[in-house]
Each structure stands twice: as C-alpha cells, then as structure tokens.
Amino acid sequence: MRLSALFTTLAALAPTILALPTDPIEPANASETTAKHASPDVIIRNHCPFPVFVTSVGKNVGPTREIIAGGVWTEPEYWSGIGTAIEFTRTFDGLYTDAPVLVLGYSYTAGVSIYYDLGLHAGNPFEGYNVRLSGKGGDNIWDPKPKPPSTKAWFGETDLLLDLCL
C-alpha cells in the first residue's frame, strides 16, 4: 500500500476509531485480568434523629466514620478476598466496647453477582426503628423487629441501599 493511500484510509477511519470504547475487553477467563469497570455502591441514608457510626470491614478494618442525622454515606462495593461487613453502631467506639451492632454483610464478584443480608451482634442499635436494605435481588425490611437471616442474591451489578430509622 502506498503511503498516501494509508493516510487517506486512516483519515477516513478516524471518526470510527475515535468513537471506539477505551476500556479493555474482558477476556474469556475474567479471573486472569480485572477489567476497569465502575463498581456499584453501598449507599447508607441515616433518617435517625441521632448520628450513626459506620466501619467497613473486609480483609482489613477501615476507619470509623460518623453519619450525621439526615446524612448519607457511600462506598463502592469491593471484594478483598473475603466478604465485606459494613458495621453500624451508635457510638464511635462501639465495635470495641461490645455495643449493639447492625451488620450489612455482602459478597461481591464484579460483573457477576452479589449476595447480601443484615445481621446483629450484641443487640440491635436501631431497636424500635424500621430498617430497610434494598437491592435488585430483593429487600430485607425490619419493621421494627429484626427478621431471621434472609440472604438475597443478584446476578449482575446493583447498588445496595440501606435506610436507617424509617
């Protein structure tokens, strides 16, 4: 091919080439390569008349954060080699003083599935209040008493939304 013909062909294809996605194509064996996809989020809405303290625990324990009354906290769903527990107390040091803990547990595999549920440790920090965990796999609603374990599953991507003190 002559050099002038090559430039003419490239000029004609430029709009098509520039419109192609820049994300890598996921291989047939996705475990060999991690594609760059935005993960869904865990979204917590605090409707309580008091602050709530949240700690995300995977392979490591994350920092404890305060969600003020009426506030929202968000974290991308992640997989660190084990499941994730997002733990809620009514005091900053609640995880370390055996205070009641609400646990939102999930196991996430990017682009494949998420399994999720609610649980308690050492009592219910939201006793007397409604709690609702929503995702495309279904809802867990405690109104206001906790329900037995009811793991939900979704095969694909979905945000998880936890509403406290409805």
N, C-alpha and C positions, 0 to 999 in steps of 0.2 A: 504494500500500500504506500502510495506516495505521501510525503509529509503534509502537503496541502490538503489531501483527501482526509487524512487523520484529523487535522484541525477542524475541517468542515464537519466531520462526523461528531467530534466532541462538542462543538458549538451547538449542533442540532440536539444533542442529548443532554445538554447542561440543565435545562429545566427539569427533566425527569430525574437526573442524578441528584440534583439538589433537593428534590422532594422525597427521596428515599429516607426511611427511618434510620436514625443513627444508633439506636440500641442494638446490642449484639443479638444475633439469632440464637435462641436457646437450642443446645444440642439435643439429640435423641435421648442421651443419658444426662438428665439435668443435674444429677449429683456430682458430675465431674466439673461443672462450671456453674457459677452463680451469675445469672443474668441480672442486669441493672433494671429493676422494676421498683416503682414506689410501692411500699407496703401499705396495707390498710392500717388504720389507727384504732387504739383503745381510747375512748372518749368518756371522761367522767364528769357528770354535772352534779354539783352539790346544791341541792334545794333545801338542805338542812338550815336551821336557824343558828348553827354553830359551825366552826371550822372543822375540817376533816384532814387527817394526815395520811399520806399515801407513800408507800415504798414499793418499788418494783424489784422483784427477786427472780433471777434466773440462775445462771451459773455463779453470779456474784450478786451481792446485795447493793442496790442502788441507794442514793441519798433519799432521806425522808423529806417530802415536800408538803407544804400546807396548801389546802384548797379552801379559800375563804368561803363564808356563806354566800351562796349565789354564784360562786366561781366555777371555772371549767379547767380541767387538766387533761392533756392529751399526750400520748406516747405512741410511736409507731410499733406495730406488732413485730415481735422478733423471736428468733429461735437461737438459743445459745448452747445447744447440745442437750438440754433438758427442757421440761415445760417451764412456763412462767407463772408466777404467783404475784398478783398485784394486791397488796395488803393495806387495809384501811383501819385506822384506829381514831379515837377521839382525843388522844394526847400525843405529843411529839415523840415521846419515848415509849409508847405503848407496846411496840414489838418486844421490848426488852424488860418490861415490867409485868408481863402476863396479863395485860389488859385485854378486854374482848377485841377480837379481830375478825373483820369480814374479809374473805379471800375470794378474789376473782381469779380462777385458775384457767389457763388455756395452754394448748399445744398447737403450734402454728408451723405449717410447712408451706413456704412461699409458693403461690400459684397452684397449690394442690388442695389443702384442707385446713380447717381449724376446728378443734374440739374445745368447748368451754363450759364452765359451770361456776356456781357460787358455793362457798362453804364458810364455816365458822371455826374459830379457835378460842377457847376460854370464854365463851359467851357471845352475845350479839350487841355490837356497839350501836346498832340502829333499832333497838327494841322499841316497839310502838310506832315505827315508821315503815312506810312501804318502800321497797327496793325493787328495781326492775333492770334486768340485764337483757339487752336486745341484740340480735344479730340475724342474718338471713337464715340461719338454721333454726330459729325459734326463740321464744322469750322464756326467761325464768323470772317469775314475779312472786315476790314475798309480800303478802298483803295483810297485816304487817308481820305475820309469823313466818319464820323460815320454812322452806319446803324440803322434803327429802332430796338427796342428790338426783339431779336430772341433767346429765351431760347432753349438750346439744352439739350437732356437727353440721358443718357446711363444707361442701366440696367445691372450692373456688376461693375467691377473695371476698372478705366482708369486714367492715368496721364492726367493732363491738362498742355498744353504748350502755353505760351504767348510770342510771338515775338514782340518786340517793335522796331519801326523805320526800317522796312524792305525797 
